[in-house]
Amino acid sequence: MVLTNQGSEEDSSGEHQRLGHISKQGNSLLRFLLVEAAQVTVRSDPEWRRKYFHLALRRGRKIAKVAMARRLAVRLYWMWRKEWDYEQWKKFGLHAGQPGTGIGVHSNTE
């Protein structure tokens, strides 16, 4: 993600693309707001809370906060890209439209 400089490192192979961490380059206000928004999401969404505490136990609270902020940034990016609102995201999730999921837009081939 160019706006947050998340793509500073890339390790891609085959169909999988792994982007790097949130770097300290770029807009510091945007990073701050993402972390704050992620903390609110962790407090209000049980799934995010579970993921945060799992990460916090493994890696520490500070790293878990930044990881959740990155997860939020990625989710917001894909919602923007697919022009979905939050309810659509909750319904279909990340794997919508991929083969084998049975979820997503189905074409009418008559």
TORVO-869265 format. One line per field, with one value per atom (N, C-alpha, C, O): atom name; residue in one letter; x, y, z; residue number from 1. Coordinates in steps of 0.05 Angstrom, whole numbers, plus 5000, padded with zeros to 4 digits. Example, Ala and Ser with C-alpha at 12.3 -4.5 7.8 and 13.67 -1.06 7.14 Angstrom:
# TORVO-869265
atomo <- c(N / CA / C / O / N / CA / C / O) $
residuo <- c(a / a / a / a / s / s / s / s) $
X <- c(5264 / 5246 / 5264 / 5285 / 5257 / 5273 / 5258 / 5268) $
Y <- c(4886 / 4910 / 4934 / 4934 / 4955 / 4979 / 5001 / 5023) $
Z <- c(5156 / 5156 / 5156 / 5169 / 5142 / 5143 / 5157 / 5161) $
num <- c(1 / 1 / 1 / 1 / 2 / 2 / 2 / 2) $
***
This chain:
# TORVO-869265
atomo <- c(N / CA / C / O / N / CA / C / O / N / CA / C / O / N / CA / C / O / N / CA / C / O / N / CA / C / O / N / CA / C / O / N / CA / C / O / N / CA / C / O / N / CA / C / O / N / CA / C / O / N / CA / C / O / N / CA / C / O / N / CA / C / O / N / CA / C / O / N / CA / C / O / N / CA / C / O / N / CA / C / O / N / CA / C / O / N / CA / C / O / N / CA / C / O / N / CA / C / O / N / CA / C / O / N / CA / C / O / N / CA / C / O / N / CA / C / O / N / CA / C / O / N / CA / C / O / N / CA / C / O / N / CA / C / O / N / CA / C / O / N / CA / C / O / N / CA / C / O / N / CA / C / O / N / CA / C / O / N / CA / C / O / N / CA / C / O / N / CA / C / O / N / CA / C / O / N / CA / C / O / N / CA / C / O / N / CA / C / O / N / CA / C / O / N / CA / C / O / N / CA / C / O / N / CA / C / O / N / CA / C / O / N / CA / C / O / N / CA / C / O / N / CA / C / O / N / CA / C / O / N / CA / C / O / N / CA / C / O / N / CA / C / O / N / CA / C / O / N / CA / C / O / N / CA / C / O / N / CA / C / O / N / CA / C / O / N / CA / C / O / N / CA / C / O / N / CA / C / O / N / CA / C / O / N / CA / C / O / N / CA / C / O / N / CA / C / O / N / CA / C / O / N / CA / C / O / N / CA / C / O / N / CA / C / O / N / CA / C / O / N / CA / C / O / N / CA / C / O / N / CA / C / O / N / CA / C / O / N / CA / C / O / N / CA / C / O / N / CA / C / O / N / CA / C / O / N / CA / C / O / N / CA / C / O / N / CA / C / O / N / CA / C / O / N / CA / C / O / N / CA / C / O / N / CA / C / O / N / CA / C / O / N / CA / C / O / N / CA / C / O / N / CA / C / O / N / CA / C / O / N / CA / C / O / N / CA / C / O / N / CA / C / O / N / CA / C / O / N / CA / C / O / N / CA / C / O / N / CA / C / O / N / CA / C / O / N / CA / C / O / N / CA / C / O / N / CA / C / O / N / CA / C / O / N / CA / C / O / N / CA / C / O / N / CA / C / O / N / CA / C / O / N / CA / C / O / N / CA / C / O / N / CA / C / O) $
residuo <- c(m / m / m / m / v / v / v / v / l / l / l / l / t / t / t / t / n / n / n / n / q / q / q / q / g / g / g / g / s / s / s / s / e / e / e / e / e / e / e / e / d / d / d / d / s / s / s / s / s / s / s / s / g / g / g / g / e / e / e / e / h / h / h / h / q / q / q / q / r / r / r / r / l / l / l / l / g / g / g / g / h / h / h / h / i / i / i / i / s / s / s / s / k / k / k / k / q / q / q / q / g / g / g / g / n / n / n / n / s / s / s / s / l / l / l / l / l / l / l / l / r / r / r / r / f / f / f / f / l / l / l / l / l / l / l / l / v / v / v / v / e / e / e / e / a / a / a / a / a / a / a / a / q / q / q / q / v / v / v / v / t / t / t / t / v / v / v / v / r / r / r / r / s / s / s / s / d / d / d / d / p / p / p / p / e / e / e / e / w / w / w / w / r / r / r / r / r / r / r / r / k / k / k / k / y / y / y / y / f / f / f / f / h / h / h / h / l / l / l / l / a / a / a / a / l / l / l / l / r / r / r / r / r / r / r / r / g / g / g / g / r / r / r / r / k / k / k / k / i / i / i / i / a / a / a / a / k / k / k / k / v / v / v / v / a / a / a / a / m / m / m / m / a / a / a / a / r / r / r / r / r / r / r / r / l / l / l / l / a / a / a / a / v / v / v / v / r / r / r / r / l / l / l / l / y / y / y / y / w / w / w / w / m / m / m / m / w / w / w / w / r / r / r / r / k / k / k / k / e / e / e / e / w / w / w / w / d / d / d / d / y / y / y / y / e / e / e / e / q / q / q / q / w / w / w / w / k / k / k / k / k / k / k / k / f / f / f / f / g / g / g / g / l / l / l / l / h / h / h / h / a / a / a / a / g / g / g / g / q / q / q / q / p / p / p / p / g / g / g / g / t / t / t / t / g / g / g / g / i / i / i / i / g / g / g / g / v / v / v / v / h / h / h / h / s / s / s / s / n / n / n / n / t / t / t / t / e / e / e / e) $
X <- c(5017 / 5000 / 5018 / 5033 / 5016 / 5034 / 5030 / 5049 / 5005 / 5000 / 5013 / 5022 / 5014 / 5025 / 5053 / 5065 / 5064 / 5090 / 5092 / 5113 / 5071 / 5072 / 5087 / 5096 / 5089 / 5102 / 5132 / 5143 / 5145 / 5174 / 5189 / 5211 / 5179 / 5192 / 5171 / 5147 / 5180 / 5162 / 5175 / 5198 / 5160 / 5170 / 5147 / 5129 / 5149 / 5127 / 5136 / 5159 / 5118 / 5124 / 5098 / 5078 / 5097 / 5073 / 5049 / 5050 / 5028 / 5003 / 5003 / 4985 / 5022 / 5021 / 5039 / 5061 / 5029 / 5044 / 5045 / 5024 / 5069 / 5072 / 5085 / 5107 / 5071 / 5082 / 5095 / 5089 / 5112 / 5127 / 5111 / 5086 / 5124 / 5112 / 5107 / 5114 / 5094 / 5090 / 5117 / 5127 / 5127 / 5153 / 5148 / 5126 / 5170 / 5167 / 5170 / 5171 / 5171 / 5170 / 5141 / 5124 / 5137 / 5109 / 5096 / 5109 / 5070 / 5054 / 5051 / 5037 / 5063 / 5062 / 5034 / 5026 / 5019 / 4992 / 4974 / 4957 / 4978 / 4962 / 4968 / 4950 / 4994 / 5001 / 4988 / 4977 / 4989 / 4978 / 4948 / 4937 / 4934 / 4905 / 4898 / 4877 / 4914 / 4908 / 4911 / 4895 / 4931 / 4935 / 4912 / 4901 / 4904 / 4881 / 4855 / 4840 / 4850 / 4826 / 4827 / 4806 / 4851 / 4853 / 4847 / 4835 / 4856 / 4850 / 4821 / 4810 / 4807 / 4777 / 4764 / 4746 / 4774 / 4763 / 4768 / 4750 / 4791 / 4797 / 4778 / 4770 / 4772 / 4754 / 4725 / 4710 / 4717 / 4689 / 4682 / 4659 / 4702 / 4697 / 4710 / 4734 / 4694 / 4705 / 4726 / 4745 / 4722 / 4742 / 4769 / 4790 / 4768 / 4792 / 4806 / 4830 / 4789 / 4800 / 4815 / 4837 / 4803 / 4816 / 4843 / 4863 / 4843 / 4868 / 4889 / 4913 / 4880 / 4899 / 4912 / 4936 / 4896 / 4907 / 4925 / 4945 / 4918 / 4935 / 4962 / 4983 / 4962 / 4987 / 5002 / 5027 / 4988 / 5001 / 5015 / 5037 / 5004 / 5017 / 5042 / 5062 / 5041 / 5064 / 5086 / 5109 / 5078 / 5097 / 5100 / 5119 / 5081 / 5081 / 5060 / 5051 / 5052 / 5030 / 5035 / 5018 / 5059 / 5066 / 5065 / 5054 / 5077 / 5077 / 5049 / 5041 / 5033 / 5006 / 4989 / 4973 / 4993 / 4979 / 4985 / 4966 / 5010 / 5018 / 5008 / 4999 / 5008 / 4999 / 4969 / 4959 / 4954 / 4925 / 4920 / 4900 / 4936 / 4933 / 4938 / 4924 / 4958 / 4964 / 4940 / 4932 / 4930 / 4907 / 4883 / 4869 / 4879 / 4857 / 4862 / 4844 / 4887 / 4894 / 4889 / 4879 / 4896 / 4892 / 4862 / 4853 / 4847 / 4818 / 4805 / 4789 / 4813 / 4802 / 4810 / 4793 / 4834 / 4843 / 4825 / 4816 / 4820 / 4805 / 4775 / 4762 / 4765 / 4737 / 4735 / 4716 / 4755 / 4755 / 4758 / 4744 / 4775 / 4781 / 4756 / 4751 / 4742 / 4718 / 4693 / 4671 / 4695 / 4672 / 4651 / 4627 / 4660 / 4643 / 4640 / 4658 / 4617 / 4615 / 4622 / 4628 / 4622 / 4630 / 4612 / 4622 / 4586 / 4568 / 4573 / 4572 / 4580 / 4587 / 4613 / 4615 / 4632 / 4657 / 4652 / 4663 / 4635 / 4629 / 4615 / 4620 / 4598 / 4583 / 4601 / 4600 / 4618 / 4633 / 4662 / 4673 / 4674 / 4701 / 4722 / 4716 / 4746 / 4769 / 4768 / 4780 / 4755 / 4757 / 4734 / 4731 / 4718 / 4695 / 4705 / 4724 / 4692 / 4698 / 4720 / 4726 / 4733 / 4754 / 4742 / 4721 / 4754 / 4743 / 4742 / 4760 / 4720 / 4718 / 4705 / 4699 / 4700 / 4687 / 4657 / 4644 / 4645 / 4617 / 4605 / 4581 / 4622 / 4613 / 4621 / 4643 / 4605 / 4613 / 4592 / 4570 / 4599 / 4581 / 4582 / 4603 / 4558 / 4555 / 4545 / 4526 / 4557 / 4548 / 4525 / 4523 / 4507 / 4484 / 4490 / 4491 / 4494 / 4502 / 4479 / 4478 / 4459 / 4437 / 4439 / 4422) $
Y <- c(4977 / 5000 / 5025 / 5029 / 5040 / 5062 / 5084 / 5095 / 5089 / 5110 / 5106 / 5125 / 5081 / 5075 / 5063 / 5056 / 5061 / 5049 / 5021 / 5013 / 5005 / 4978 / 4960 / 4938 / 4968 / 4951 / 4954 / 4949 / 4962 / 4967 / 4942 / 4942 / 4919 / 4894 / 4875 / 4876 / 4859 / 4840 / 4813 / 4812 / 4792 / 4765 / 4749 / 4739 / 4747 / 4735 / 4709 / 4707 / 4690 / 4665 / 4654 / 4652 / 4646 / 4634 / 4652 / 4675 / 4642 / 4657 / 4674 / 4691 / 4671 / 4685 / 4710 / 4709 / 4731 / 4756 / 4765 / 4769 / 4767 / 4776 / 4803 / 4807 / 4822 / 4849 / 4853 / 4839 / 4873 / 4878 / 4891 / 4895 / 4899 / 4911 / 4941 / 4952 / 4953 / 4982 / 4995 / 4990 / 5011 / 5023 / 5050 / 5060 / 5062 / 5088 / 5111 / 5134 / 5104 / 5124 / 5130 / 5115 / 5152 / 5159 / 5177 / 5189 / 5178 / 5196 / 5186 / 5166 / 5200 / 5191 / 5195 / 5179 / 5215 / 5219 / 5195 / 5186 / 5186 / 5163 / 5138 / 5123 / 5133 / 5110 / 5112 / 5093 / 5136 / 5141 / 5135 / 5121 / 5146 / 5142 / 5112 / 5103 / 5098 / 5070 / 5054 / 5036 / 5060 / 5046 / 5052 / 5034 / 5077 / 5085 / 5071 / 5060 / 5071 / 5058 / 5027 / 5015 / 5016 / 4987 / 4981 / 4960 / 4998 / 4994 / 4995 / 4979 / 5013 / 5015 / 4990 / 4979 / 4981 / 4956 / 4932 / 4915 / 4930 / 4908 / 4909 / 4888 / 4932 / 4934 / 4927 / 4918 / 4932 / 4929 / 4903 / 4896 / 4890 / 4866 / 4842 / 4841 / 4822 / 4799 / 4783 / 4773 / 4781 / 4767 / 4781 / 4769 / 4808 / 4824 / 4823 / 4822 / 4823 / 4822 / 4795 / 4795 / 4773 / 4747 / 4747 / 4737 / 4757 / 4758 / 4775 / 4768 / 4798 / 4816 / 4803 / 4803 / 4790 / 4778 / 4754 / 4749 / 4739 / 4717 / 4728 / 4717 / 4750 / 4762 / 4774 / 4772 / 4787 / 4801 / 4780 / 4786 / 4757 / 4736 / 4726 / 4720 / 4724 / 4713 / 4733 / 4727 / 4758 / 4778 / 4803 / 4818 / 4807 / 4831 / 4851 / 4850 / 4868 / 4886 / 4907 / 4912 / 4918 / 4939 / 4928 / 4940 / 4905 / 4892 / 4884 / 4887 / 4874 / 4866 / 4890 / 4888 / 4913 / 4938 / 4945 / 4951 / 4945 / 4952 / 4931 / 4938 / 4906 / 4885 / 4888 / 4884 / 4895 / 4899 / 4924 / 4925 / 4944 / 4969 / 4962 / 4971 / 4945 / 4937 / 4921 / 4924 / 4902 / 4886 / 4904 / 4899 / 4925 / 4943 / 4959 / 4962 / 4967 / 4982 / 4964 / 4974 / 4939 / 4921 / 4917 / 4917 / 4913 / 4910 / 4935 / 4932 / 4958 / 4983 / 4986 / 4995 / 4978 / 4980 / 4963 / 4972 / 4938 / 4920 / 4928 / 4924 / 4939 / 4949 / 4972 / 4973 / 4989 / 5012 / 5001 / 5010 / 4982 / 4971 / 4957 / 4960 / 4942 / 4927 / 4944 / 4934 / 4968 / 4986 / 4972 / 4974 / 4959 / 4946 / 4963 / 4979 / 4961 / 4972 / 4951 / 4928 / 4958 / 4939 / 4915 / 4892 / 4918 / 4896 / 4875 / 4851 / 4885 / 4867 / 4852 / 4828 / 4865 / 4853 / 4831 / 4809 / 4837 / 4817 / 4793 / 4770 / 4797 / 4775 / 4758 / 4733 / 4770 / 4754 / 4749 / 4728 / 4767 / 4763 / 4766 / 4774 / 4758 / 4761 / 4742 / 4748 / 4719 / 4698 / 4699 / 4680 / 4720 / 4722 / 4722 / 4736 / 4707 / 4707 / 4688 / 4685 / 4675 / 4656 / 4629 / 4622 / 4614 / 4587 / 4569 / 4569 / 4554 / 4535 / 4545 / 4529 / 4571 / 4581 / 4580 / 4579 / 4582 / 4583 / 4609 / 4611 / 4629 / 4655 / 4676 / 4674 / 4695 / 4717 / 4721 / 4710 / 4736 / 4743 / 4720 / 4711 / 4710 / 4689 / 4700 / 4716 / 4693 / 4703 / 4686 / 4662 / 4700 / 4687 / 4680 / 4698 / 4654 / 4646 / 4631 / 4606 / 4646 / 4633 / 4636 / 4627) $
Z <- c(5000 / 5000 / 5000 / 5019 / 4980 / 4976 / 4997 / 5007 / 5004 / 5023 / 5050 / 5063 / 5059 / 5085 / 5083 / 5103 / 5059 / 5054 / 5065 / 5076 / 5062 / 5071 / 5052 / 5060 / 5028 / 5008 / 5006 / 4984 / 5027 / 5025 / 5022 / 5010 / 5031 / 5027 / 5014 / 5021 / 4996 / 4983 / 4980 / 4972 / 4986 / 4982 / 4969 / 4982 / 4942 / 4927 / 4914 / 4905 / 4912 / 4898 / 4888 / 4903 / 4863 / 4851 / 4853 / 4844 / 4865 / 4867 / 4892 / 4895 / 4910 / 4936 / 4935 / 4924 / 4947 / 4948 / 4977 / 4989 / 4988 / 5016 / 5016 / 5005 / 5028 / 5029 / 5057 / 5076 / 5058 / 5083 / 5105 / 5102 / 5125 / 5149 / 5145 / 5124 / 5164 / 5164 / 5171 / 5193 / 5153 / 5158 / 5172 / 5173 / 5182 / 5195 / 5175 / 5183 / 5150 / 5129 / 5122 / 5130 / 5109 / 5102 / 5122 / 5139 / 5121 / 5137 / 5165 / 5170 / 5185 / 5213 / 5224 / 5242 / 5215 / 5225 / 5216 / 5231 / 5191 / 5182 / 5198 / 5205 / 5204 / 5221 / 5248 / 5258 / 5260 / 5286 / 5286 / 5303 / 5266 / 5263 / 5259 / 5269 / 5243 / 5238 / 5264 / 5270 / 5280 / 5306 / 5324 / 5337 / 5326 / 5343 / 5334 / 5350 / 5307 / 5297 / 5302 / 5308 / 5300 / 5305 / 5334 / 5340 / 5352 / 5381 / 5386 / 5402 / 5374 / 5377 / 5366 / 5378 / 5343 / 5331 / 5349 / 5351 / 5361 / 5379 / 5403 / 5412 / 5413 / 5436 / 5428 / 5445 / 5403 / 5396 / 5381 / 5379 / 5369 / 5352 / 5366 / 5368 / 5374 / 5388 / 5372 / 5383 / 5345 / 5329 / 5329 / 5331 / 5325 / 5326 / 5353 / 5356 / 5374 / 5402 / 5406 / 5417 / 5396 / 5399 / 5384 / 5394 / 5359 / 5344 / 5357 / 5357 / 5368 / 5381 / 5405 / 5408 / 5423 / 5447 / 5440 / 5453 / 5419 / 5410 / 5401 / 5408 / 5385 / 5377 / 5400 / 5402 / 5418 / 5441 / 5458 / 5469 / 5462 / 5478 / 5464 / 5477 / 5438 / 5422 / 5418 / 5420 / 5411 / 5401 / 5418 / 5415 / 5437 / 5453 / 5444 / 5421 / 5462 / 5457 / 5435 / 5419 / 5435 / 5416 / 5387 / 5369 / 5383 / 5357 / 5349 / 5326 / 5368 / 5362 / 5354 / 5335 / 5366 / 5358 / 5329 / 5314 / 5322 / 5295 / 5275 / 5253 / 5283 / 5265 / 5260 / 5237 / 5280 / 5277 / 5260 / 5245 / 5263 / 5247 / 5218 / 5200 / 5212 / 5185 / 5174 / 5151 / 5190 / 5182 / 5175 / 5155 / 5191 / 5185 / 5159 / 5144 / 5155 / 5130 / 5106 / 5086 / 5108 / 5085 / 5080 / 5057 / 5102 / 5099 / 5087 / 5069 / 5096 / 5085 / 5055 / 5039 / 5048 / 5020 / 5003 / 4981 / 5011 / 4994 / 4994 / 4974 / 5016 / 5015 / 4995 / 4980 / 4995 / 4976 / 4948 / 4930 / 4944 / 4917 / 4906 / 4882 / 4922 / 4913 / 4915 / 4908 / 4926 / 4931 / 4948 / 4942 / 4970 / 4989 / 5014 / 5020 / 5027 / 5054 / 5074 / 5067 / 5100 / 5120 / 5122 / 5127 / 5118 / 5120 / 5098 / 5102 / 5074 / 5052 / 5059 / 5054 / 5071 / 5078 / 5099 / 5097 / 5119 / 5139 / 5127 / 5136 / 5108 / 5095 / 5078 / 5080 / 5061 / 5042 / 5051 / 5045 / 5066 / 5076 / 5054 / 5032 / 5061 / 5043 / 5019 / 4998 / 5022 / 5002 / 4982 / 4966 / 4982 / 4964 / 4935 / 4928 / 4918 / 4890 / 4882 / 4858 / 4901 / 4895 / 4889 / 4901 / 4871 / 4865 / 4889 / 4906 / 4891 / 4912 / 4937 / 4955 / 4940 / 4964 / 4963 / 4984 / 4939 / 4937 / 4945 / 4949 / 4949 / 4958 / 4938 / 4926 / 4933 / 4915 / 4893 / 4895 / 4874 / 4852 / 4832 / 4823 / 4826 / 4806 / 4780 / 4780 / 4758 / 4732 / 4722 / 4727 / 4708 / 4696 / 4667 / 4651 / 4662 / 4634 / 4622 / 4621 / 4611 / 4598 / 4568 / 4553) $
num <- c(1 / 1 / 1 / 1 / 2 / 2 / 2 / 2 / 3 / 3 / 3 / 3 / 4 / 4 / 4 / 4 / 5 / 5 / 5 / 5 / 6 / 6 / 6 / 6 / 7 / 7 / 7 / 7 / 8 / 8 / 8 / 8 / 9 / 9 / 9 / 9 / 10 / 10 / 10 / 10 / 11 / 11 / 11 / 11 / 12 / 12 / 12 / 12 / 13 / 13 / 13 / 13 / 14 / 14 / 14 / 14 / 15 / 15 / 15 / 15 / 16 / 16 / 16 / 16 / 17 / 17 / 17 / 17 / 18 / 18 / 18 / 18 / 19 / 19 / 19 / 19 / 20 / 20 / 20 / 20 / 21 / 21 / 21 / 21 / 22 / 22 / 22 / 22 / 23 / 23 / 23 / 23 / 24 / 24 / 24 / 24 / 25 / 25 / 25 / 25 / 26 / 26 / 26 / 26 / 27 / 27 / 27 / 27 / 28 / 28 / 28 / 28 / 29 / 29 / 29 / 29 / 30 / 30 / 30 / 30 / 31 / 31 / 31 / 31 / 32 / 32 / 32 / 32 / 33 / 33 / 33 / 33 / 34 / 34 / 34 / 34 / 35 / 35 / 35 / 35 / 36 / 36 / 36 / 36 / 37 / 37 / 37 / 37 / 38 / 38 / 38 / 38 / 39 / 39 / 39 / 39 / 40 / 40 / 40 / 40 / 41 / 41 / 41 / 41 / 42 / 42 / 42 / 42 / 43 / 43 / 43 / 43 / 44 / 44 / 44 / 44 / 45 / 45 / 45 / 45 / 46 / 46 / 46 / 46 / 47 / 47 / 47 / 47 / 48 / 48 / 48 / 48 / 49 / 49 / 49 / 49 / 50 / 50 / 50 / 50 / 51 / 51 / 51 / 51 / 52 / 52 / 52 / 52 / 53 / 53 / 53 / 53 / 54 / 54 / 54 / 54 / 55 / 55 / 55 / 55 / 56 / 56 / 56 / 56 / 57 / 57 / 57 / 57 / 58 / 58 / 58 / 58 / 59 / 59 / 59 / 59 / 60 / 60 / 60 / 60 / 61 / 61 / 61 / 61 / 62 / 62 / 62 / 62 / 63 / 63 / 63 / 63 / 64 / 64 / 64 / 64 / 65 / 65 / 65 / 65 / 66 / 66 / 66 / 66 / 67 / 67 / 67 / 67 / 68 / 68 / 68 / 68 / 69 / 69 / 69 / 69 / 70 / 70 / 70 / 70 / 71 / 71 / 71 / 71 / 72 / 72 / 72 / 72 / 73 / 73 / 73 / 73 / 74 / 74 / 74 / 74 / 75 / 75 / 75 / 75 / 76 / 76 / 76 / 76 / 77 / 77 / 77 / 77 / 78 / 78 / 78 / 78 / 79 / 79 / 79 / 79 / 80 / 80 / 80 / 80 / 81 / 81 / 81 / 81 / 82 / 82 / 82 / 82 / 83 / 83 / 83 / 83 / 84 / 84 / 84 / 84 / 85 / 85 / 85 / 85 / 86 / 86 / 86 / 86 / 87 / 87 / 87 / 87 / 88 / 88 / 88 / 88 / 89 / 89 / 89 / 89 / 90 / 90 / 90 / 90 / 91 / 91 / 91 / 91 / 92 / 92 / 92 / 92 / 93 / 93 / 93 / 93 / 94 / 94 / 94 / 94 / 95 / 95 / 95 / 95 / 96 / 96 / 96 / 96 / 97 / 97 / 97 / 97 / 98 / 98 / 98 / 98 / 99 / 99 / 99 / 99 / 100 / 100 / 100 / 100 / 101 / 101 / 101 / 101 / 102 / 102 / 102 / 102 / 103 / 103 / 103 / 103 / 104 / 104 / 104 / 104 / 105 / 105 / 105 / 105 / 106 / 106 / 106 / 106 / 107 / 107 / 107 / 107 / 108 / 108 / 108 / 108 / 109 / 109 / 109 / 109 / 110 / 110 / 110 / 110) $
***
